[in-house]
Amino acid sequence: MPAASANAGAGPVGVLVGDRVASVNRRYIIAMIHRMADRYEDAIEELQQVVELDRAMMHQDLHSNTAMLEQVRAELQQYGPRTEP
């Protein structure tokens, strides 16, 4: 079933929740890309948004995403910010 018809009966609340979940997923992926590139500050910005959205939705990944945010903060402290060439 196409995505548009799958959400057709969801109404505004279903669409809003779906949009937030999609936003969380996109931001988390972007954060991990930044982390792999040693861009810890950028990763932290994205993960902060992820955690805020998780908290607003009472999402089941709040604990693990908060733990990842703390991990990346620790990596920033350990390795420092990336210096551009």
Secondary structure, DSSP 8 states (H G I E B T S, - for coil): --HHHHSTTTHHHHHHHHHHHHHHHHHHHHHHHHHHTT-HHHHHHHHHHHHHHHHHHT-TTHHHHHHHHHHHHHHHHHH------
